[in-house]
């Protein structure tokens, strides 16, 4: 668990993956702005090496590697519309 360390401007006590997943499904992952979020968009958002789980895990935990994976039948299937 994290305590006030995931992002300098955000205080929380949830894990990296949970934080980025919730942010993704609430619209953060909608790169094409169609108000629908596919599994691929969620994965791309969560696994982003510059701003996602891999970056923050490495930065905050002394180089620890965390790389999310995606296993679905159809990565382009819509998981959430908002």
Rosetta silent file (secondary structure, phi, psi, omega in degrees, C-alpha in Angstrom):
SEQUENCE: XXXXXXXXXXXXXXXXXXXXXXXXXXXXXXXXXXXXXXXXXXXXXXXXXXXXXXXXXXXXXXXXXXXXXXXXXXXXXXXXXX
SCORE:     score description
SCORE:     0.000 S_00000001
   1 L     0.000  150.188  177.559    0.000    0.000    0.000 S_00000001
   2 L  -103.157  147.442  174.539    1.030    3.553   -0.618 S_00000001
   3 L  -131.660  103.444  176.131    0.666    6.323    1.859 S_00000001
   4 L    59.999   28.833 -177.273    0.816    9.815    0.423 S_00000001
   5 L  -127.657   -5.640 -174.340    3.506    8.875   -2.121 S_00000001
   6 L   -65.186  -44.267 -179.893    1.941    7.939   -5.455 S_00000001
   7 E  -142.057  138.242 -175.773    1.914   11.436   -6.884 S_00000001
   8 L   -55.573  -29.407 -176.383    3.274   14.576   -5.235 S_00000001
   9 L   -97.159   -1.899 -175.127   -0.059   16.386   -5.553 S_00000001
  10 E  -124.166  131.264  175.842   -2.347   13.534   -4.535 S_00000001
  11 L  -103.019  131.016 -178.165   -2.703   11.932   -1.108 S_00000001
  12 L  -160.442  168.704  176.557   -3.953    8.373   -1.065 S_00000001
  13 L  -135.531   43.821  175.874   -3.573    4.961    0.472 S_00000001
  14 L  -121.373  167.533 -178.660   -4.236    2.685   -2.510 S_00000001
  15 L   -76.930  165.032  178.938   -1.873    0.809   -4.796 S_00000001
  16 H   -54.600  -53.689 -175.270   -0.396    2.069   -8.061 S_00000001
  17 H   -60.305  -45.911 -179.236   -2.483   -0.191  -10.274 S_00000001
  18 H   -59.325  -45.550  179.986   -5.752    0.604   -8.482 S_00000001
  19 H   -58.697  -51.321 -176.838   -5.141    4.342   -8.712 S_00000001
  20 H   -70.637  -33.493  177.004   -4.358    4.298  -12.431 S_00000001
  21 H   -64.220  -47.348  179.861   -7.137    1.805  -13.243 S_00000001
  22 H   -63.695  -39.362  176.763   -9.766    3.958  -11.528 S_00000001
  23 H   -64.491  -39.156 -179.685   -8.430    7.068  -13.229 S_00000001
  24 H   -64.167  -50.526 -175.494   -8.505    5.239  -16.582 S_00000001
  25 H   -72.803  -14.575  177.574  -12.106    3.986  -16.356 S_00000001
  26 H   -92.901   11.648  173.698  -13.362    7.387  -15.221 S_00000001
  27 H   120.829  -16.186 -177.752  -12.214    8.970  -18.497 S_00000001
  28 H   -63.373  -25.325 -177.344   -8.462    9.428  -18.164 S_00000001
  29 L   -91.797   -2.733 -174.997   -7.748    6.689  -20.703 S_00000001
  30 L   -78.084   75.853 -175.624  -10.088    8.013  -23.396 S_00000001
  31 L   -66.569  -32.703 -178.205   -7.353    9.135  -25.789 S_00000001
  32 L   -91.549    2.594  174.219   -9.631    9.377  -28.833 S_00000001
  33 L    56.746   36.386  178.497  -12.269   11.362  -26.878 S_00000001
  34 L   -97.067    6.146  179.210  -15.182    9.165  -28.049 S_00000001
  35 L    64.856   21.788  173.617  -16.520    8.817  -24.489 S_00000001
  36 E  -131.203  139.674 -177.305  -15.924    5.068  -24.628 S_00000001
  37 E  -118.577  119.406  179.225  -13.021    3.302  -22.982 S_00000001
  38 E   -90.439  164.784  176.010  -11.669    0.080  -24.431 S_00000001
  39 H   -58.722  -39.404 -179.872   -9.523   -2.469  -22.658 S_00000001
  40 H   -63.252  -42.169  178.642   -6.603   -1.380  -24.844 S_00000001
  41 H   -62.844  -40.241  178.140   -7.016    2.268  -23.839 S_00000001
  42 H   -63.070  -48.723  179.515   -7.053    1.244  -20.172 S_00000001
  43 H   -58.371  -48.546 -179.110   -3.948   -0.889  -20.624 S_00000001
  44 H   -59.103  -37.468 -179.995   -2.098    1.837  -22.532 S_00000001
  45 H   -70.389  -50.073 -177.140   -2.940    4.347  -19.794 S_00000001
  46 H   -66.440  -39.735 -174.733   -2.045    2.116  -16.834 S_00000001
  47 L   -91.499    7.617 -179.095    1.142    0.703  -18.417 S_00000001
  48 L   -58.204  120.936 -176.005    2.439    4.042  -19.768 S_00000001
  49 L   -73.058  -15.497 -179.711    6.185    4.023  -19.054 S_00000001
  50 L   -97.004  -24.131 -175.831    6.358    7.818  -18.848 S_00000001
  51 L  -140.398   -5.221 -174.340    3.347    8.502  -16.596 S_00000001
  52 L  -100.661 -155.616 -177.035    1.764    5.221  -15.483 S_00000001
  53 H   -54.040  -48.061 -178.380    2.461    2.392  -13.057 S_00000001
  54 H   -57.692  -41.496 -178.927    5.975    1.543  -14.374 S_00000001
  55 H   -64.365  -52.370 -175.208    7.166    5.131  -13.972 S_00000001
  56 H   -69.307  -35.554  177.415    5.779    5.698  -10.468 S_00000001
  57 H   -62.485  -45.162 -179.882    6.794    2.274   -9.148 S_00000001
  58 H   -65.709  -44.803 -177.052   10.354    2.840  -10.310 S_00000001
  59 H   -66.380  -42.875 -173.425   10.514    6.412   -9.048 S_00000001
  60 H   -90.788  -14.319 -175.277    8.995    5.822   -5.626 S_00000001
  61 L  -126.059   40.052  172.134   10.389    2.396   -4.822 S_00000001
  62 L    57.306   41.367  176.141   14.062    2.609   -5.697 S_00000001
  63 L    92.896    5.205  179.715   13.929    1.152   -9.166 S_00000001
  64 L   -59.546  137.232 -179.593   11.290   -1.533   -8.567 S_00000001
  65 L   -98.876  124.809  173.277    9.851   -2.792  -11.835 S_00000001
  66 L  -132.958  117.298 -179.426    6.074   -3.143  -12.140 S_00000001
  67 L  -126.178  107.977  178.689    4.662   -3.799  -15.588 S_00000001
  68 L   -63.687  152.596  176.103    0.911   -4.390  -15.867 S_00000001
  69 L  -123.886  160.631 -179.797   -0.311   -6.999  -18.362 S_00000001
  70 L  -127.051  127.936  176.398   -3.557   -7.357  -20.323 S_00000001
  71 L  -133.900   96.984  178.053   -5.289  -10.644  -21.094 S_00000001
  72 L  -138.353  161.739  178.441   -8.635  -10.261  -22.868 S_00000001
  73 L   -72.338  -40.659 -176.937  -10.261  -11.829  -25.910 S_00000001
  74 L  -135.557  100.769 -177.087  -10.850   -8.490  -27.654 S_00000001
  75 L   -65.163  -18.600 -179.662   -8.714   -5.540  -26.539 S_00000001
  76 L   -91.684    0.441  176.600  -10.879   -3.165  -28.588 S_00000001
  77 L   -66.949  140.829 -179.477  -14.049   -4.113  -26.717 S_00000001
  78 E   -79.943  127.104  176.758  -15.568   -1.212  -24.805 S_00000001
  79 E   -93.694  -37.284 -174.694  -15.446   -1.650  -21.034 S_00000001
  80 E  -145.372  139.186  171.565  -16.972    1.683  -20.046 S_00000001
  81 E  -120.578  144.457 -179.158  -18.912    4.517  -21.628 S_00000001
  82 L  -138.366    0.000    0.000  -19.415    7.805  -19.853 S_00000001
